[in-house]
Amino acid sequence: MIKMSTVNFSEKTVENIEVSCDDMKEIKFEFLDNTLRLSIVKENDKEVIEEIIKEEMEDDEVVKEEPTEDVIEEKVIEKLTIDDLKKIIYETIPKKNTAETYFRTIKQVHDNFDEDDVNELLKKENEIIEFIETKYDKLSTIKNKLCGMLKVYNLLNLESNVLKSKIDHYMVSLSIQEDKKKEDPTDKKTIQEAELIVNYFKNELGMMEDMISKDVDILNTWDKTAQLYAVLKIYLTYGMLRPSEIMDMKITDTDEGNEQKNYINVVTKKMIIHNHKNDRKGTKVIDITDDTLNDILSRGLNNYLITNHSGEVYTSSSSFSKMFKSRFNDYNPYDLRKCISSLAIHEGDTEKINMLEHNQGHCLNTILKNYNTYNKVDVQ
């Protein structure tokens, strides 16, 4: 006879075991899932008394069985064939011609890779892009094929950041290519001229940096050299902000009280431009990613970014431009804007072009029309 006061299946413990057996040698017990197996071995080592105790389950408690290996495999692997994808495309895209175009692209990619499962195929995003870029020559064809692939990724709710970036690159390249067809080369200057002008400003920036490193009072008093260094550093790093956007811009360490002003917050490292030519599009925010620039700006805390020789805010864009021109070899801010824009177009730097569109406040077509003036091909 075996008696137990408490059996705890979760902790796998037994309390107060009582056994009515005169020649008992030992007691053994073993927990197996929701079952307790208890054994009494007698002195002769031959006779064993066993008792099986099962855990009592609540009515709403369900014992879950582990799925078999076959079931697990079936749940994990859900193949998507090219025919399955075709059905999705044609059922989702109402225009038959558009659906055919998208399917034709994915079918070409599918046929090129030895992969039956479309889900696995689409994991090869970089390889797919490389295949399309190698197979086709025309920029417009490559862009259209990549757009077709992007549509497939979107239909299947798959991430495709590399693909999006590539499409953006080809859209910019196509705009530049189309603009060149309309250009009159006689109206253009060479890219070398733009490089010379930008290098001039970089040298000026370097000289001001040397002056600041040798004379701490330049920063402590936030004098003209410190101000112009900060302005030029902003121009060369983030693009040409309009004079009207910076001539009353204050350096601060808080957003509070600046809801209607243009300002630089050196704590959040952001340039906040509420008032600008395209302010109908909302506030323009530029992240200050250059720590050296932010450190310099911090020294001008509670001052205006740039002031005139009397220490007052400029009253007009023309007065600021006049000062700039007299200080920098007769170049005005818009001369530098044209050089920076032309170099970005010449290099085909999509990321920089996108930055200039945002920071300078105009689209690519405007840059091409008004500021891409340094791209004339050298005459040999």
C-alpha positions in Angstrom: 0.0 0.0 0.0 1.4 3.4 -1.1 0.2 6.8 0.2 1.4 10.2 -0.9 0.2 13.6 0.4 1.3 15.8 -2.5 2.6 15.1 -6.1 3.8 18.2 -7.9 4.1 17.4 -11.6 5.4 20.8 -12.6 8.2 20.8 -10.0 8.6 17.0 -10.3 8.5 16.4 -6.5 6.7 14.0 -4.1 5.9 14.7 -0.5 5.2 12.3 2.5 5.4 8.9 0.9 4.0 6.1 3.2 4.5 2.5 2.2 3.0 -0.6 3.9 5.6 -3.2 3.2 7.6 -5.2 5.8 10.6 -6.3 3.6 11.0 -3.1 1.5 14.6 -2.4 0.3 14.1 0.9 -1.6 11.7 3.3 -3.3 12.2 4.6 -6.8 10.1 7.2 -8.6 10.4 8.7 -12.1 8.4 11.5 -13.8 7.5 11.1 -17.5 5.6 14.1 -18.8 2.3 14.0 -16.9 2.9 10.5 -15.4 4.6 9.4 -12.1 6.0 5.9 -12.1 6.7 4.7 -8.5 8.5 1.4 -7.8 9.1 -0.5 -4.5 11.9 -3.0 -4.5 11.8 -5.8 -1.9 14.8 -7.3 -0.1 15.0 -10.3 -2.4 15.5 -7.9 -5.3 13.0 -9.8 -7.3 9.6 -8.7 -6.4 8.8 -5.1 -7.5 5.6 -3.3 -6.7 4.7 -0.5 -9.1 2.1 2.3 -9.1 1.4 4.6 -11.9 -0.1 8.1 -11.1 -1.3 10.4 -13.8 -1.7 14.2 -13.5 -5.3 15.3 -13.4 -6.1 17.8 -16.2 -8.7 20.6 -16.2 -11.5 20.2 -18.7 -10.2 23.1 -20.9 -6.6 22.0 -20.7 -5.3 20.3 -23.8 -2.3 18.2 -24.1 -0.5 19.3 -27.3 1.3 16.7 -29.3 4.4 17.6 -31.1 3.9 17.6 -34.9 5.6 14.9 -36.7 8.6 15.6 -38.9 6.4 15.4 -42.0 4.0 18.0 -40.7 6.7 20.4 -39.7 8.3 20.2 -43.1 4.9 20.9 -44.8 4.3 24.0 -42.6 7.8 25.5 -43.2 8.1 24.9 -46.9 5.4 26.5 -48.9 6.6 26.7 -52.5 5.5 29.4 -54.8 5.7 28.3 -58.4 6.0 30.6 -61.4 2.4 29.5 -62.3 1.2 30.4 -58.8 2.8 33.9 -59.2 1.3 34.3 -62.7 -2.1 33.7 -61.2 -1.5 36.3 -58.4 -0.3 38.9 -61.0 -3.2 38.5 -63.4 -5.8 38.5 -60.5 -4.3 41.5 -58.9 -3.5 43.8 -61.8 -6.7 44.7 -63.7 -5.0 45.8 -67.0 -4.1 42.8 -69.0 -1.2 44.4 -70.9 0.4 45.7 -67.7 0.0 42.2 -66.0 1.6 40.6 -69.1 4.5 43.1 -69.0 5.2 42.4 -65.3 4.9 38.6 -65.7 7.2 38.6 -68.8 9.9 40.3 -66.6 9.7 37.8 -63.7 9.5 34.9 -66.2 12.8 36.0 -67.8 14.4 36.2 -64.4 13.0 32.9 -63.4 14.2 31.2 -66.5 17.7 32.5 -65.9 18.0 31.1 -62.4 17.9 27.4 -61.4 15.3 27.9 -58.8 11.8 26.4 -58.7 10.6 28.3 -55.7 9.9 31.9 -56.5 10.2 32.8 -52.8 13.8 31.5 -52.8 14.4 33.3 -56.2 13.4 36.7 -54.8 15.9 36.4 -52.0 18.6 36.9 -54.7 17.8 40.6 -55.1 21.4 41.7 -56.0 21.8 38.8 -58.4 18.5 39.7 -60.1 19.6 43.3 -60.5 22.9 42.3 -61.9 21.2 39.9 -64.4 18.9 42.7 -65.7 21.8 45.2 -65.9 23.9 42.8 -67.9 21.1 41.6 -70.2 20.0 45.1 -71.3 21.8 48.1 -72.6 19.2 50.9 -72.7 18.7 52.8 -69.4 15.0 53.0 -70.0 14.7 49.2 -70.5 16.7 48.5 -67.4 14.6 50.9 -65.3 11.3 49.4 -66.7 12.5 45.8 -66.0 13.5 46.7 -62.4 10.1 48.4 -61.9 8.5 45.2 -63.0 10.5 43.2 -60.5 9.6 45.8 -57.8 5.9 45.2 -58.5 6.4 41.5 -57.9 8.1 42.2 -54.5 5.3 44.6 -53.6 2.6 42.1 -54.5 4.2 39.5 -52.2 4.9 42.0 -49.4 8.6 41.5 -49.6 11.3 44.1 -48.8 13.3 45.4 -51.8 15.4 48.3 -50.6 18.3 47.6 -53.0 15.9 47.4 -55.9 14.2 50.7 -55.0 17.6 52.4 -54.7 18.6 51.1 -58.2 15.3 52.3 -59.7 15.9 55.8 -58.2 19.4 55.8 -59.7 18.2 55.0 -63.2 15.4 57.5 -63.0 17.9 60.2 -62.2 20.2 58.9 -65.0 17.4 59.0 -67.5 16.5 62.6 -66.6 20.1 63.6 -67.0 20.3 61.8 -70.4 17.1 63.4 -71.7 18.3 66.8 -70.6 21.6 66.4 -72.5 19.7 65.8 -75.7 18.0 69.2 -75.4 21.2 71.1 -74.5 23.1 73.6 -76.6 26.7 72.8 -75.8 27.7 76.4 -76.5 25.7 77.5 -73.5 27.7 75.3 -71.2 31.0 75.6 -69.4 33.4 72.7 -68.7 33.2 70.6 -65.5 36.8 71.4 -64.9 35.8 75.0 -64.3 33.3 73.9 -61.7 35.9 71.8 -60.0 38.3 74.8 -59.9 35.7 77.0 -58.2 34.7 74.4 -55.6 38.4 73.7 -54.9 38.8 77.5 -54.3 36.1 77.4 -51.7 37.5 74.3 -50.1 40.9 76.0 -49.8 39.3 79.1 -48.2 37.5 76.8 -45.8 40.8 75.1 -44.9 42.5 78.5 -44.3 39.7 79.6 -42.0 40.0 76.3 -40.1 43.7 76.9 -39.5 42.9 80.4 -38.2 40.3 79.1 -35.8 42.7 76.4 -34.5 45.3 79.0 -33.8 43.1 81.7 -32.2 40.4 80.5 -29.8 39.0 84.1 -29.5 37.6 83.7 -33.1 35.1 81.2 -31.7 34.7 82.7 -28.3 33.6 86.0 -29.8 31.8 84.3 -32.8 33.4 86.8 -35.1 33.2 87.0 -38.9 35.7 84.3 -39.6 33.8 81.8 -37.4 30.5 82.8 -39.0 31.8 82.4 -42.6 33.5 79.2 -41.7 30.2 77.7 -40.5 28.2 79.1 -43.5 30.7 77.7 -46.0 31.0 74.4 -44.2 27.2 74.1 -44.5 27.3 75.0 -48.2 30.0 72.5 -49.1 28.5 69.7 -47.0 24.8 70.0 -47.4 24.3 72.2 -50.5 23.4 75.8 -51.1 20.7 77.0 -48.8 19.2 80.3 -50.0 20.5 83.5 -48.3 16.9 84.2 -47.2 17.0 80.9 -45.2 20.1 81.5 -43.2 20.5 85.3 -42.8 18.3 85.4 -39.7 19.0 81.8 -38.5 19.8 81.6 -34.8 22.0 79.0 -33.1 20.2 77.5 -30.0 20.0 74.4 -27.8 16.2 74.1 -27.7 13.2 73.9 -30.0 11.0 75.8 -27.5 10.0 79.3 -28.6 11.4 78.8 -32.2 8.2 77.6 -33.8 8.1 80.4 -36.3 11.9 80.9 -36.9 14.7 79.3 -38.8 17.3 77.9 -36.3 20.0 75.4 -35.6 19.6 73.2 -32.6 23.1 72.0 -31.6 21.7 69.5 -29.1 19.5 67.6 -31.6 22.0 68.4 -34.4 19.2 69.6 -36.7 18.8 72.6 -38.9 15.1 73.6 -38.8 13.9 75.9 -41.6 10.3 76.9 -41.2 10.5 79.9 -43.6 11.6 79.0 -47.1 10.6 79.6 -50.7 8.6 76.3 -50.7 7.2 76.5 -47.2 3.8 75.3 -48.4 5.5 71.9 -48.4 6.1 72.3 -44.7 9.2 72.7 -42.5 12.5 71.6 -44.0 14.8 69.7 -41.6 18.4 69.0 -42.3 20.4 66.6 -40.1 23.8 67.9 -39.1 25.9 64.8 -39.5 29.3 66.6 -39.4 30.4 66.6 -35.8 33.1 69.2 -36.5 30.6 71.6 -37.8 28.2 71.0 -34.9 31.1 71.6 -32.4 31.9 74.9 -34.1 28.2 75.9 -34.1 28.0 75.1 -30.4 30.6 77.9 -29.8 28.2 80.3 -31.4 25.3 79.4 -29.1 22.6 82.0 -28.8 24.1 84.0 -31.7 22.9 84.4 -35.2 24.6 82.2 -37.7 25.7 85.2 -39.8 25.6 88.9 -39.1 26.8 92.0 -40.9 29.9 94.1 -39.9 27.7 95.9 -37.3 26.8 92.6 -35.7 23.2 92.9 -37.0 21.0 90.5 -39.0 21.1 91.1 -42.7 18.0 92.8 -43.9 17.9 91.4 -47.4 19.3 88.5 -49.5 21.1 90.9 -51.8 23.1 92.5 -48.9 24.2 89.0 -47.8 25.1 88.1 -51.4 27.1 91.3 -51.7 29.1 90.5 -48.6 29.7 86.9 -49.8 30.9 88.2 -53.2 33.3 90.7 -51.7 34.8 88.1 -49.5 35.1 85.2 -51.9 36.8 86.3 -55.1 33.7 87.9 -56.7 31.7 84.6 -56.5 28.1 84.9 -55.3 26.2 82.0 -53.6 24.5 81.1 -56.8 27.8 80.6 -58.6 28.7 78.0 -56.0 25.2 76.5 -56.2 25.7 75.9 -60.0 29.1 74.3 -59.5 27.9 71.9 -56.7 24.8 71.0 -58.7 26.7 70.5 -61.9 29.3 68.2 -60.2 26.6 66.0 -58.7 24.9 65.7 -62.1 28.3 65.0 -63.8 29.1 62.3 -61.3 25.6 60.7 -61.5 25.6 60.6 -57.7 21.9 59.8 -57.0 22.3 60.1 -53.2 23.8 63.5 -53.4 21.3 64.7 -56.0 18.5 63.6 -53.7 20.1 65.5 -50.9 20.4 68.6 -53.0 16.8 68.4 -54.1 15.7 68.4 -50.4 18.2 70.8 -48.9 18.2 73.3 -51.8 14.5 73.1 -52.2 14.0 72.3 -55.9 13.5 69.1 -58.0 15.9 67.5 -60.4 14.3 69.1 -63.4 14.9 72.5 -61.9 18.5 71.7 -61.1 19.0 70.5 -64.8 17.3 73.6 -66.2 18.8 76.3 -64.0 21.9 75.1 -62.3 23.5 72.4 -64.4 25.7 74.9 -66.3 29.1 73.1 -66.1 29.0 70.0 -68.3 30.3 71.0 -71.6 32.5 68.3 -73.2 36.0 69.4 -73.8 37.0 69.9 -77.4 40.1 67.9 -78.2 
